[in-house]
Amino acid sequence: MRPVAATPELPVLVDALTLAGSLNITERHVRRLVAERRIPFVKVGKFVRFDPVAVTEWLGGCTVGPRR
C-alpha cells in the first residue's frame, strides 16, 4: 500500500507512537494527554490519530515566556 500524499481536503495524520517520537516523549504520555483532552486529536473509527499542523499550533499555545 502506498502512502497517501497530503491534500488540502485530506491531511496526513500520525499515530501516537510517531507523535511521541517527534516530541521526544513516551507513547504513554501522549495517550494520557488524549485521555485528559489536553492535545488535539482525531478519532478514525476506534483509532486515535493526530494532525501534525494542529499539534504544532497547540505547542505554540503551550509556550511559557521568561519571567521579568
C-alpha positions in Angstrom: 0.0 0.0 0.0 1.4 3.4 -1.0 1.3 6.3 1.5 -1.3 9.0 0.6 0.0 12.5 -0.1 -1.5 15.3 1.9 -4.1 17.4 0.2 -6.0 20.5 1.5 -9.0 18.2 2.0 -7.2 15.3 3.5 -4.3 16.0 5.9 -1.7 13.3 6.7 -2.4 12.0 10.2 0.1 10.3 12.5 -0.4 7.8 15.3 0.6 8.2 19.0 3.9 6.4 18.6 5.0 8.6 15.7 3.9 11.7 17.6 5.7 10.6 20.8 8.9 10.1 18.8 8.6 13.6 17.3 8.0 15.2 20.7 10.6 13.1 22.4 8.1 11.8 25.0 6.6 8.4 25.7 3.6 7.0 23.9 2.0 6.6 27.3 2.3 10.3 27.9 0.7 11.1 24.6 -2.2 8.7 25.5 -2.5 10.5 28.9 -2.8 13.9 27.1 -5.5 12.4 24.9 -7.4 11.0 27.9 -7.2 14.3 29.6 -8.2 16.0 26.3 -5.2 18.3 26.6 -4.0 17.7 23.0 -5.9 18.0 19.7 -6.7 14.6 18.2 -8.9 12.9 15.6 -10.9 9.7 16.1 -10.9 7.5 13.0 -13.2 4.7 14.0 -11.5 3.2 17.1 -8.1 4.7 16.3 -6.7 7.9 17.6 -4.7 10.0 15.1 -3.0 13.4 15.2 -2.8 16.2 12.7 0.8 17.5 12.9 -0.3 21.0 11.9 -2.9 21.1 14.8 -0.3 19.7 17.2 2.3 22.4 16.2 -0.3 25.1 16.8 -1.2 23.6 20.1 2.5 23.6 21.1 2.7 27.2 20.3 0.0 27.9 22.8 1.8 25.9 25.4 4.9 28.0 25.2 5.9 29.7 28.5 7.7 33.0 28.3 10.6 34.1 30.5 10.0 35.9 33.8 10.6 39.5 34.0 
